[in-house]
Amino acid sequence: QDTLVAEYNDLEGVTKIFNEHGNDMAAVIIEPVAGNSGCIPGQVDFLKGLRALCDHYGVLLIFDEVMTGFRLARGGAAELCGIQPDLVTYGKVIGGGLPVGAFGGRMDIMQHLAPAGSVYQAGTLSGNPIAVASGLATLKHLDWNPSIYSSLEQNTAALADALRAVLNEHLDGPYAINQMGSMMSIHFGVDVVKNASDASAADLDKFNQLFHFLLARGVYLPPSAFESYFLCQDFGNTEIEHIVQQMKEFLQGK
């Protein structure tokens, strides 16, 4: 009863909620690139509109960058879209493969945390030395090798473009491929996916068929159409060519 849910990338709908409840709202929490309906980038005008609404009503803007933080860029999706949130949550990449979470934000907000402030935050695994050491090593590696991000973007975009070419030639029906940085996803049966409703309208059976077809041929997609794909640094032309060939054979019914 204390949470209001809005459609992703629908600034008009969010504005209506602010007009009705803005004076009572504490925060807006959003993934700047949604990753649990496939990969759905937040449209820049939508995210800028959220920033403006939050500023107008004195509401905190919180970016959930558990998936995108340090994956899409050194400064996460916030860097790519040029929008500064008030608070940010992190996970996944910052653990270097081990479970860890973190959050940060504006100095005036963070100073409310103990020992500087009165808000106590602690947990059994907080500051776990093994996870923190792994995460620190990962972040140092990214600092020392900033070209990783441009390489990931180029390879993921190349895969997306190559798959579009094959789908345009061999698929009888609409599809959508969303991609941002090293994240992407394929949706059959729809030509635009900008929110969870669009993703739910896609042809899930066809995705399941594709998943099992590719799995048998050495390509392991996420097992759900509602998950984003994450490409890694070792992914290159050889892998792109293999995936594209397998997609072609899938569409040809081989």
C-alpha positions in Angstrom: 0.0 0.0 0.0 3.0 2.3 0.3 4.5 1.5 -3.1 3.2 3.0 -6.4 4.1 1.1 -9.6 4.5 2.8 -12.9 5.1 1.6 -16.4 8.7 1.7 -17.5 9.5 4.4 -20.1 6.1 6.0 -19.7 6.8 9.5 -18.5 3.2 10.6 -18.9 2.1 7.8 -16.5 4.8 8.7 -14.0 3.9 12.4 -14.2 0.3 11.6 -13.4 1.5 9.7 -10.3 3.6 12.6 -9.2 0.8 15.0 -9.7 -1.4 13.0 -7.4 1.1 11.8 -4.8 4.3 13.8 -5.3 4.1 15.7 -2.0 4.0 12.4 -0.1 6.6 10.4 -2.0 10.0 9.6 -0.6 11.8 8.1 -3.5 11.7 6.7 -7.0 13.6 3.5 -7.5 14.4 2.4 -11.0 16.8 0.3 -13.1 18.2 2.8 -15.7 18.5 -0.3 -17.9 16.0 -2.9 -16.9 17.3 -6.4 -16.9 14.5 -8.6 -15.8 12.3 -8.3 -18.9 15.1 -8.9 -21.2 17.4 -5.9 -21.8 15.3 -2.7 -21.9 17.2 0.6 -21.9 15.6 3.5 -20.1 14.9 6.1 -22.8 17.0 9.2 -22.0 14.0 11.6 -22.1 12.2 9.3 -19.7 15.1 9.3 -17.2 15.6 13.0 -17.6 11.9 13.5 -16.9 12.2 11.4 -13.7 15.1 13.6 -12.6 13.2 16.7 -13.2 10.1 15.4 -11.4 12.1 14.3 -8.4 13.9 17.7 -8.2 10.5 19.5 -8.4 8.9 17.5 -5.7 12.0 17.0 -3.5 11.9 13.2 -4.1 15.1 11.1 -4.1 16.0 9.4 -7.4 17.5 6.0 -6.7 19.2 4.0 -9.5 19.3 0.2 -9.1 22.6 -0.5 -10.9 23.1 -4.0 -9.5 23.2 -5.3 -13.1 24.6 -2.2 -14.9 27.0 -0.8 -12.4 30.6 -1.1 -13.7 29.3 -3.4 -16.4 28.2 -0.8 -19.0 30.7 1.9 -18.1 33.0 2.9 -15.2 30.1 5.1 -14.0 27.4 2.6 -14.9 24.3 3.5 -16.8 24.2 6.8 -15.0 27.4 7.8 -16.9 26.0 6.7 -20.3 22.7 8.6 -19.9 24.2 11.6 -18.3 21.9 11.6 -15.3 23.0 11.9 -11.7 20.9 9.9 -9.2 20.7 10.7 -5.5 21.5 7.1 -4.4 22.8 4.1 -6.3 22.8 0.4 -5.5 25.5 -2.0 -6.8 26.2 -5.7 -6.9 27.4 -8.5 -9.2 30.4 -6.9 -11.0 31.8 -5.2 -7.9 32.1 -8.6 -6.3 34.3 -10.1 -9.0 32.2 -13.3 -9.0 31.6 -13.3 -5.3 28.4 -12.2 -3.6 28.6 -8.5 -2.5 26.4 -5.5 -2.5 27.0 -1.8 -1.9 25.3 1.6 -2.1 26.4 5.2 -2.3 25.1 8.6 -3.0 25.1 12.3 -2.2 27.3 13.2 0.7 24.5 14.9 2.6 22.5 11.7 2.4 25.3 9.3 3.2 26.2 11.3 6.3 23.0 10.1 7.9 24.7 6.6 8.2 26.5 5.6 11.4 29.0 6.5 12.7 28.5 10.0 11.2 24.7 9.8 11.6 22.0 8.0 13.4 21.0 5.4 10.7 22.7 2.1 11.6 23.5 -0.2 8.7 25.2 -3.6 9.3 25.0 -7.3 8.4 26.6 -10.6 8.9 28.4 -10.5 5.6 29.0 -6.7 5.5 32.6 -6.1 4.5 33.4 -9.8 4.0 37.1 -9.7 3.4 37.2 -12.3 0.6 34.4 -10.8 -1.4 35.8 -7.3 -0.9 39.2 -8.3 -2.0 37.8 -10.0 -5.1 35.7 -6.9 -5.9 38.6 -4.5 -5.4 40.8 -6.6 -7.7 38.0 -6.5 -10.4 37.6 -2.7 -10.1 41.4 -2.2 -10.3 41.5 -4.3 -13.4 38.7 -2.2 -15.0 40.6 1.0 -14.0 43.8 -0.2 -15.6 42.0 -1.5 -18.7 39.4 1.1 -19.6 39.2 -0.1 -23.3 37.3 -3.1 -22.0 34.1 -1.1 -22.1 34.5 0.0 -25.7 35.5 -3.5 -26.8 32.4 -5.0 -25.0 30.1 -2.4 -26.7 31.6 -3.0 -30.1 31.3 -6.8 -29.9 27.8 -6.8 -28.5 26.6 -4.3 -31.1 28.3 -6.4 -33.8 26.4 -9.5 -32.6 23.1 -7.6 -32.4 23.6 -6.3 -36.0 24.6 -9.7 -37.4 21.6 -11.3 -35.8 19.3 -8.6 -37.2 20.6 -9.3 -40.7 19.9 -13.1 -40.3 16.4 -12.4 -38.8 15.5 -10.0 -41.5 16.4 -12.6 -44.1 15.0 -15.7 -42.6 12.3 -14.9 -40.0 8.7 -14.6 -41.1 7.4 -12.2 -38.5 8.4 -9.3 -36.2 11.1 -9.3 -33.7 13.0 -6.9 -31.5 16.6 -6.8 -30.4 17.5 -4.5 -27.5 21.1 -3.7 -26.8 23.1 -1.4 -24.6 26.8 -1.8 -23.8 27.4 -5.5 -23.1 23.7 -6.2 -22.4 21.2 -7.4 -25.0 18.1 -9.6 -25.6 16.0 -11.0 -28.4 12.2 -10.9 -28.4 10.1 -12.7 -31.0 6.6 -11.7 -32.2 6.9 -8.0 -31.4 8.8 -5.2 -33.1 9.3 -2.9 -30.0 10.0 -3.8 -26.4 10.2 -0.7 -24.2 8.6 -2.1 -21.0 7.6 -5.3 -19.2 4.1 -5.3 -20.9 5.8 -5.4 -24.3 8.1 -8.2 -23.3 5.2 -10.2 -21.9 3.5 -9.9 -25.3 6.4 -11.6 -27.1 6.4 -15.1 -28.4 7.8 -17.0 -25.4 7.4 -20.4 -27.0 9.7 -19.5 -29.9 12.3 -18.2 -27.5 12.2 -21.5 -25.6 12.7 -23.4 -28.8 15.7 -21.2 -29.6 17.1 -21.7 -26.2 17.1 -25.5 -26.4 18.3 -25.4 -30.0 21.3 -23.2 -29.2 22.0 -25.1 -25.9 22.5 -28.3 -27.8 25.0 -26.5 -30.0 27.2 -25.0 -27.4 25.4 -21.6 -26.9 24.0 -21.0 -23.5 21.5 -18.2 -23.5 19.7 -17.2 -20.3 16.9 -19.8 -19.9 14.2 -17.2 -19.8 13.1 -14.6 -22.3 12.8 -12.2 -19.4 16.6 -12.2 -18.7 19.2 -10.0 -20.3 22.3 -11.5 -21.9 25.7 -10.4 -20.6 28.7 -10.6 -22.9 32.2 -11.0 -21.4 35.6 -9.7 -22.4 36.6 -13.0 -24.1 33.6 -12.8 -26.5 34.8 -12.0 -30.0 34.4 -12.7 -33.8 34.6 -16.5 -33.5 31.8 -16.6 -31.0 29.7 -14.1 -33.0 30.1 -16.2 -36.2 29.1 -19.4 -34.4 26.0 -17.9 -32.8 24.9 -16.2 -36.1 25.3 -19.5 -38.0 23.3 -21.4 -35.4 20.6 -18.8 -35.5 20.4 -19.1 -39.2 20.1 -22.9 -38.9 17.4 -22.5 -36.3 15.3 -20.3 -38.5 15.8 -22.6 -41.5 14.5 -25.5 -39.4 17.7 -27.6 -39.6 
